[in-house]
Amino acid sequence: MTTMERCKAVEEGVRAAEGAVARLKEGFSGVGITLPSLRVDPVSCAGNEPAAPLVDLGRCNLDTALRLSVVLEAQGRSEA
């Protein structure tokens, strides 16, 4: 793989991760949850190797964690 191909693969991975972050923010917002530090992890995007970037769900306070668990549990019940 050439350097240009690696760079393109890295860029595509970062764009995909940014899209995933946007979808997560929209989904969480729809159920009243905000994760302030939800983002693409910049360290996982460093370099020219096309490894998959990581999405950092970040830190949240206890109230947000409990609200998130309620939403996930309700979703699980509705699919059963």
C-alpha angles and dihedrals in degrees: 000000000000124000091253091051091050091049091049091049091050091049091050091050092050091049090050091049091048089052091051091050091050091050092048092049091050093047094047091046090054090062095040098259125131123190102191096196097046105133148122108285104245095203092059089055095053120112134022100279114110096232115149111267117236126238111225109214086188134198125317136179123257094260091055092046091052093047090049092051090051091053092048093047091049090050090051091051093049091053093050 
